[in-house]
Amino acid sequence: MSKAQSPGLTEIIKRDGSRVPFDTKKIAIAVEKAMRAAGEYAEHAPDIVADAVVKTLAARKNVDTSFIPSVEGVQDEVERVLMLEEFPTTAKGR
């Protein structure tokens, strides 16, 4: 899965409000499952998407050190990246 580190991203806020450790691999795994379900899986694509998401979140964290991503926010960013990377069926199906 993704080799990207998550600089400065140590936590994520779950739907129930609890905080858990941030894990880039979970993003890549979820993207891979969604791509396979949508019939748009391409080798390395889940890692590319996860890396792009982490890069955007890390940039926001650099600007606002109090920023902690939420599951919903990560999903929104995944959808945006999927559209940019031309995986529209996966983006709409999640």
PLY file of the C-alpha trace (Angstrom):
ply
format ascii 1.0
element vertex 94
property float x
property float y
property float z
element edge 93
property int vertex1
property int vertex2
end_header
0.00 0.00 0.00
0.92 3.65 0.14
4.41 4.54 1.22
3.55 8.18 1.94
4.10 9.39 5.43
1.55 11.62 7.03
3.69 14.57 8.17
2.06 16.26 11.11
-1.10 14.19 10.72
-1.28 12.10 13.85
-5.03 11.89 14.48
-8.33 11.73 12.64
-11.77 12.50 14.04
-14.24 9.66 13.52
-17.96 10.13 12.92
-18.69 9.56 16.61
-16.30 12.37 17.53
-13.58 10.12 18.88
-9.98 10.60 17.82
-7.88 7.73 16.54
-4.41 7.55 15.00
-4.21 8.74 11.38
-3.29 5.91 9.01
-2.58 6.61 5.33
-2.85 2.89 4.57
-6.52 2.92 5.53
-7.19 5.54 2.86
-5.46 3.45 0.19
-7.30 0.29 1.27
-10.69 2.05 1.13
-9.89 3.54 -2.28
-8.81 0.15 -3.62
-12.05 -1.47 -2.44
-14.13 1.31 -3.99
-12.21 1.14 -7.28
-12.63 -2.62 -7.51
-16.36 -2.34 -6.75
-16.73 0.34 -9.44
-14.69 -1.63 -11.98
-12.10 1.15 -12.22
-9.19 -0.45 -10.38
-5.76 0.35 -11.80
-2.49 -0.81 -10.32
-0.91 1.79 -8.02
-3.94 4.10 -8.37
-5.12 3.68 -4.74
-1.67 4.70 -3.50
-1.56 7.68 -5.85
-4.95 8.85 -4.61
-4.04 8.29 -0.94
-0.74 10.13 -1.38
-2.50 13.11 -3.00
-5.06 13.22 -0.18
-2.35 13.13 2.48
-0.39 15.85 0.68
-3.44 18.14 0.70
-4.24 17.41 4.34
-0.60 17.94 5.37
-0.54 21.29 3.55
-3.62 22.36 5.48
-1.99 21.19 8.72
1.08 23.31 7.89
-1.13 26.39 7.58
-3.30 25.60 10.61
-1.44 23.59 13.23
-4.69 22.94 15.13
-6.24 21.20 12.08
-7.28 17.59 12.67
-8.91 15.91 9.68
-12.28 14.24 10.03
-13.39 11.05 8.31
-15.95 13.09 6.36
-13.31 15.60 5.30
-10.98 12.84 4.15
-13.81 11.26 2.16
-14.54 14.60 0.50
-10.88 14.98 -0.43
-10.74 11.40 -1.74
-13.74 12.14 -3.95
-12.10 15.32 -5.27
-8.86 13.48 -6.08
-10.73 10.60 -7.72
-12.46 13.07 -10.01
-9.16 14.80 -10.83
-7.52 11.44 -11.55
-10.45 10.51 -13.80
-12.10 7.80 -11.72
-15.65 9.24 -11.82
-17.52 5.99 -11.21
-15.48 5.30 -8.09
-15.94 8.89 -6.89
-19.71 8.74 -7.26
-20.07 5.25 -5.81
-18.47 5.83 -2.45
0 1
1 2
2 3
3 4
4 5
5 6
6 7
7 8
8 9
9 10
10 11
11 12
12 13
13 14
14 15
15 16
16 17
17 18
18 19
19 20
20 21
21 22
22 23
23 24
24 25
25 26
26 27
27 28
28 29
29 30
30 31
31 32
32 33
33 34
34 35
35 36
36 37
37 38
38 39
39 40
40 41
41 42
42 43
43 44
44 45
45 46
46 47
47 48
48 49
49 50
50 51
51 52
52 53
53 54
54 55
55 56
56 57
57 58
58 59
59 60
60 61
61 62
62 63
63 64
64 65
65 66
66 67
67 68
68 69
69 70
70 71
71 72
72 73
73 74
74 75
75 76
76 77
77 78
78 79
79 80
80 81
81 82
82 83
83 84
84 85
85 86
86 87
87 88
88 89
89 90
90 91
91 92
92 93
